[in-house]
Amino acid sequence: MQETILCVAEKPSLAAAIANFLSDGQCATRKGGATDVHEFQHRFQGAPARFRVTSVKGHVFNLDFEQQYQSWDRPPKELFAAGTVKIPSSGAVISHIRQEATGCAQLVLFLDCDREGENICFEVMHIALPVLRRSGGGRRIVHRAFFSAVSAASIAAAMGSLQEPNEDEASAVDARQELDLKVGVAFTRFLTQHANDHFKRLGANTVSYGPCQTPTLGFVVRRHLENLSFEPEPYWSIGLSLSPRQAAGCCAAAAAGEEVSNMPTPATAAREDGEEERRVDITDGGAYTQAEFVEFYGGLVEWSLAAVARDTPSTTAAPAVAPSTTAAPAVAPSTT
């Protein structure tokens, strides 16, 4: 009898991609649960097997304090020694994983290949292992798939080199989560209570603190201060309009080693003999000093002439700066 292999990814889009790669696009998708389930026949470890590929939606459990520490009446310093518990973040996802794992012979974890993903591996195992079939040796078999890209080659390589989940990395995330919880909640309660004692107009508002949100706020403030101290400086951009005939003539002169002068401008590059005027932008929208403008001008014009003469959109990068897809004005200084 064929074994059933359950594969669990971190998000639905990844589960769909994995199933598509492993089944060569021949999987059947079953909807209606918390996430889709993709089913197909495939070989596993040298034998035919039935596959189910599904996913969670990130973490399945959240960390919180034990009930007796939920009250704000407890002194904030007590929280550093308080007990914690993991609570479900989505009962629907938990029920879904348990249902799909029931009766499966082996579990393959396709969670993201970082510490956070490793932690989610053990969350999935906590749900799935109790209902997974035992092997002949009496144990329940779990594999960890490590992949570097969402591609057919990478997924196939991961299936050919399955490993075991890394409990140490998962435990590191548990430690970080506990620190974030205890530091964040303890200081939030302390700051809020302190502010309420000194600033009555604060009312019932919370003064929030977090190990991540505090430095992030610092980045925002620093950028705001940089914007306030910004002093505008003049800069120049280049725009060039040519007809095919003008472009061909200038390129021929340049190829012959002759000096290319009287460069056409939007005002002089009018249509000639019914020729359609084409515009080539040769600015990346950046700001350049006058010296940089002069230095780049020659190379930029030569590149644009060649692009127009070929009469096809150019994908070749311009010297020093890249072409822009937005229309640029004729040469003109700006202070904005």
C-alpha positions as CSV (number, residue, x, y, z in Angstrom):
1,M,0.0,0.0,0.0
2,Q,1.3,3.5,-0.9
3,E,2.2,5.8,2.0
4,T,0.8,9.3,2.2
5,I,3.3,12.1,2.7
6,L,2.2,15.4,4.2
7,C,4.3,18.4,3.1
8,V,3.7,21.7,5.0
9,A,4.9,25.1,3.7
10,E,4.8,28.5,5.5
11,K,2.3,30.1,3.2
12,P,-0.3,29.1,0.6
13,S,1.5,30.4,-2.4
14,L,4.6,28.4,-1.5
15,A,2.6,25.2,-1.0
16,A,1.1,25.7,-4.5
17,A,4.5,26.2,-6.1
18,I,6.0,23.2,-4.4
19,A,3.1,21.0,-5.5
20,N,3.3,22.3,-9.0
21,F,7.1,21.5,-9.2
22,L,6.9,18.0,-7.7
23,S,3.9,17.0,-9.7
24,D,5.0,18.6,-13.0
25,G,1.8,20.6,-12.9
26,Q,-0.4,17.5,-12.5
27,C,-1.7,18.1,-9.0
28,A,-5.4,18.3,-7.9
29,T,-6.3,21.1,-5.6
30,R,-8.8,20.7,-2.8
31,K,-10.3,23.8,-1.3
32,G,-12.5,24.5,1.7
33,G,-10.1,24.3,4.6
34,A,-8.0,27.0,6.2
35,T,-5.6,26.7,3.3
36,D,-5.7,24.7,0.0
37,V,-4.5,21.1,-0.2
38,H,-2.7,19.9,-3.3
39,E,-2.7,16.2,-4.0
40,F,-0.7,14.0,-6.5
41,Q,1.2,10.8,-7.0
42,H,5.0,11.0,-6.9
43,R,8.0,8.8,-5.8
44,F,9.4,9.3,-2.4
45,Q,12.6,7.7,-1.3
46,G,12.5,5.2,-4.1
47,A,8.9,4.1,-3.8
48,P,5.5,5.4,-5.1
49,A,3.7,7.6,-2.7
50,R,0.6,9.9,-2.4
51,F,1.4,13.5,-1.6
52,R,-0.6,16.1,0.3
53,V,0.9,19.6,0.2
54,T,-0.6,22.3,2.3
55,S,0.5,25.3,4.5
56,V,0.1,27.3,7.6
57,K,0.0,31.1,7.6
58,G,3.1,32.0,9.5
59,H,3.3,31.3,13.2
60,V,0.6,29.0,14.6
61,F,1.1,30.0,18.2
62,N,1.7,33.2,20.1
63,L,3.5,33.7,23.4
64,D,1.7,35.3,26.4
65,F,1.9,35.5,30.1
66,E,0.1,33.0,32.4
67,Q,-3.3,34.2,33.5
68,Q,-2.3,35.5,36.9
69,Y,0.1,38.0,35.2
70,Q,-2.5,39.5,32.8
71,S,-3.6,42.1,35.2
72,W,-2.0,45.6,35.2
73,D,-2.2,45.5,39.0
74,R,0.8,43.3,39.2
75,P,4.1,45.2,39.6
76,P,6.0,45.4,36.2
77,K,9.2,44.0,37.7
78,E,7.4,40.7,38.5
79,L,6.9,40.0,34.8
80,F,10.6,39.2,34.2
81,A,10.2,36.0,36.3
82,A,6.6,35.3,35.2
83,G,5.6,32.1,33.5
84,T,4.6,32.1,29.9
85,V,2.3,30.0,27.7
86,K,1.8,29.5,24.0
87,I,-1.7,30.1,22.8
88,P,-3.1,29.3,19.3
89,S,-3.0,32.2,16.8
90,S,-5.5,30.5,14.5
91,G,-7.7,27.6,15.6
92,A,-8.8,27.0,12.0
93,V,-5.2,26.4,10.8
94,I,-4.5,24.1,13.8
95,S,-7.6,22.0,13.0
96,H,-6.7,22.0,9.3
97,I,-3.1,20.7,9.9
98,R,-4.3,18.1,12.4
99,Q,-7.0,16.8,10.0
100,E,-4.6,16.6,7.0
101,A,-1.9,14.9,9.1
102,T,-4.2,12.2,10.4
103,G,-3.1,8.8,9.0
104,C,-0.1,10.2,7.0
105,A,3.1,8.1,7.2
106,Q,5.7,10.9,7.1
107,L,5.9,14.7,7.5
108,V,8.1,16.9,5.3
109,L,8.5,20.5,6.5
110,F,9.0,23.2,3.9
111,L,9.0,26.1,6.2
112,D,11.3,29.1,5.5
113,C,15.0,28.3,5.9
114,D,15.7,30.7,8.8
115,R,15.4,30.6,12.6
116,E,11.8,31.8,12.5
117,G,10.9,29.1,10.0
118,E,12.6,26.5,12.2
119,N,10.5,27.6,15.1
120,I,7.3,27.2,13.0
121,C,8.5,23.7,12.1
122,F,8.2,22.7,15.7
123,E,4.8,24.4,16.0
124,V,3.6,22.2,13.1
125,M,5.2,19.1,14.7
126,H,3.4,19.8,17.9
127,I,0.1,19.7,16.0
128,A,0.8,16.9,13.5
129,L,2.9,14.3,15.4
130,P,0.1,13.0,17.7
131,V,-1.9,12.0,14.7
132,L,0.9,10.8,12.4
133,R,1.2,7.1,11.8
134,R,4.1,5.3,13.5
135,S,6.7,3.6,11.4
136,G,7.7,0.0,11.8
137,G,10.2,1.0,14.5
138,G,7.5,2.7,16.4
139,R,8.6,6.3,15.8
140,R,7.0,9.1,13.8
141,I,9.1,10.3,10.9
142,V,9.7,14.0,10.3
143,H,11.9,15.5,7.6
144,R,13.2,19.1,7.1
145,A,13.5,20.4,3.5
146,F,16.1,23.1,3.0
147,F,15.8,25.1,-0.2
148,S,17.5,28.3,-1.4
149,A,15.0,29.4,-4.1
150,V,11.4,28.7,-5.1
151,S,12.3,26.8,-8.3
152,A,11.9,23.3,-9.7
153,A,15.6,22.6,-9.3
154,S,15.9,23.9,-5.7
155,I,12.7,22.0,-4.5
156,A,13.9,18.8,-6.2
157,A,17.3,19.2,-4.5
158,A,15.7,19.7,-1.2
159,M,13.6,16.5,-1.5
160,G,16.8,14.6,-2.4
161,S,18.7,15.9,0.7
162,L,16.1,15.9,3.5
163,Q,17.4,16.6,7.0
164,E,16.1,16.8,10.6
165,P,14.6,19.9,12.2
166,N,17.0,21.9,14.3
167,E,15.6,22.3,17.8
168,D,18.4,24.6,18.9
169,E,17.5,27.2,16.3
170,A,13.8,26.9,17.2
171,S,14.7,27.3,20.9
172,A,16.6,30.5,20.1
173,V,13.4,32.0,18.7
174,D,11.5,30.9,21.8
175,A,14.1,32.8,23.9
176,R,13.8,35.9,21.7
177,Q,10.0,35.8,21.8
178,E,10.1,35.6,25.6
179,L,12.5,38.5,25.9
180,D,10.4,40.6,23.5
181,L,7.3,39.9,25.5
182,K,8.7,40.5,29.0
183,V,10.7,43.6,28.1
184,G,8.0,45.1,26.0
185,V,5.1,44.5,28.4
186,A,7.0,45.3,31.6
187,F,8.3,48.7,30.2
188,T,5.0,49.5,28.6
189,R,3.2,49.1,31.9
190,F,5.8,51.0,33.8
191,L,5.9,53.9,31.3
192,T,2.1,54.1,31.1
193,Q,1.7,54.1,34.9
194,H,4.5,56.6,35.4
195,A,3.0,58.9,32.7
196,N,-0.5,58.7,34.2
197,D,0.8,59.7,37.6
198,H,2.5,62.9,36.1
199,F,0.3,63.8,33.1
200,K,-3.4,63.5,33.9
201,R,-4.4,64.5,30.3
202,L,-2.9,61.2,29.1
203,G,-6.1,59.5,30.3
204,A,-6.5,55.9,29.3
205,N,-3.8,56.0,26.6
206,T,-0.9,53.6,26.6
207,V,2.7,54.5,26.3
208,S,4.0,51.6,24.3
209,Y,7.6,50.3,24.4
210,G,9.1,47.5,22.4
211,P,12.7,46.2,21.6
212,C,11.9,46.5,17.8
213,Q,9.5,49.5,17.7
214,T,11.9,51.8,19.6
215,P,14.8,51.7,17.2
216,T,12.4,51.8,14.3
217,L,11.0,55.1,15.7
218,G,14.5,56.3,15.9
219,F,15.1,55.7,12.2
220,V,11.9,57.6,11.3
221,V,12.9,60.6,13.5
222,R,16.4,60.7,12.1
223,R,15.1,60.7,8.5
224,H,12.6,63.5,9.4
225,L,15.4,65.6,10.8
226,E,17.4,65.1,7.7
227,N,14.5,66.2,5.6
228,L,14.1,69.4,7.7
229,S,17.8,70.3,7.3
230,F,17.8,69.7,3.6
231,E,19.0,72.6,1.5
232,P,18.1,72.5,-2.3
233,E,20.8,72.9,-4.9
234,P,20.5,73.5,-8.6
235,Y,20.8,70.4,-10.8
236,W,20.5,69.7,-14.5
237,S,18.9,66.9,-16.5
238,I,19.2,66.0,-20.2
239,G,16.5,65.4,-22.8
240,L,17.1,64.8,-26.5
241,S,14.6,64.6,-29.4
242,L,15.7,63.4,-32.8
243,S,14.2,62.4,-36.1
244,P,15.6,59.2,-37.6
245,R,17.3,61.2,-40.4
246,Q,19.1,63.5,-38.0
247,A,20.2,60.6,-35.8
248,A,21.6,58.6,-38.8
249,G,23.5,61.7,-40.0
250,C,25.1,62.4,-36.6
251,C,26.0,58.7,-36.1
252,A,27.6,58.6,-39.6
253,A,29.7,61.7,-38.8
254,A,30.7,60.2,-35.4
255,A,31.7,56.9,-37.1
256,A,33.9,58.8,-39.6
257,G,35.7,60.6,-36.8
258,E,34.1,63.9,-37.6
259,E,33.0,66.3,-34.9
260,V,29.3,66.1,-34.1
261,S,28.0,69.6,-33.7
262,N,24.7,71.5,-33.7
263,M,23.1,68.8,-31.7
264,P,19.3,68.8,-32.3
265,T,17.0,70.0,-29.4
266,P,13.3,69.6,-28.9
267,A,12.9,73.0,-30.7
268,T,14.9,72.1,-33.8
269,A,14.2,68.4,-34.1
270,A,10.9,68.9,-36.0
271,R,9.6,66.4,-38.4
272,E,11.2,66.5,-41.8
273,D,9.6,65.1,-45.0
274,G,7.0,63.3,-43.0
275,E,9.5,61.6,-40.7
276,E,8.2,60.7,-37.3
277,E,10.0,62.5,-34.5
278,R,11.2,60.2,-31.7
279,R,12.2,61.1,-28.2
280,V,15.0,59.4,-26.3
281,D,15.3,60.1,-22.6
282,I,18.8,59.9,-21.3
283,T,18.4,60.9,-17.7
284,D,17.7,58.8,-14.7
285,G,15.9,61.5,-12.9
286,G,18.9,62.1,-10.5
287,A,20.5,65.3,-9.5
288,Y,23.9,66.3,-10.9
289,T,26.2,69.2,-10.3
290,Q,27.2,71.4,-13.2
291,A,30.6,69.7,-13.5
292,E,29.0,66.2,-13.6
293,F,26.5,67.4,-16.2
294,V,29.3,68.6,-18.5
295,E,31.3,65.4,-18.0
296,F,28.5,63.1,-18.8
297,Y,27.0,65.1,-21.7
298,G,29.2,63.8,-24.5
299,G,28.8,60.1,-23.7
300,L,25.1,60.4,-23.1
301,V,24.4,62.1,-26.5
302,E,26.4,59.5,-28.4
303,W,24.5,56.7,-26.7
304,S,21.2,58.3,-27.5
305,L,22.0,58.9,-31.2
306,A,23.0,55.2,-31.6
307,A,19.7,54.1,-30.0
308,V,17.6,56.3,-32.3
309,A,19.5,55.3,-35.4
310,R,18.8,51.6,-34.7
311,D,15.2,52.6,-34.7
312,T,14.5,50.1,-31.9
313,P,14.1,50.6,-28.1
314,S,17.5,50.2,-26.6
315,T,18.2,48.0,-23.6
316,T,21.9,49.0,-23.4
317,A,22.8,51.0,-20.3
318,A,23.9,54.5,-21.0
319,P,27.4,55.6,-19.9
320,A,27.5,56.8,-16.3
321,V,23.7,57.0,-15.9
322,A,20.8,54.9,-17.1
323,P,17.9,55.9,-19.4
324,S,14.7,56.9,-17.8
325,T,11.2,55.7,-18.8
326,T,9.7,59.1,-17.9
327,A,9.9,62.1,-20.3
328,A,12.7,64.6,-19.4
329,P,12.7,68.3,-20.3
330,A,15.3,69.9,-22.5
331,V,18.5,70.9,-20.7
332,A,17.4,73.3,-18.0
333,P,18.6,74.0,-14.4
334,S,16.1,73.3,-11.6
335,T,16.1,74.0,-7.9
336,T,13.5,71.4,-7.0
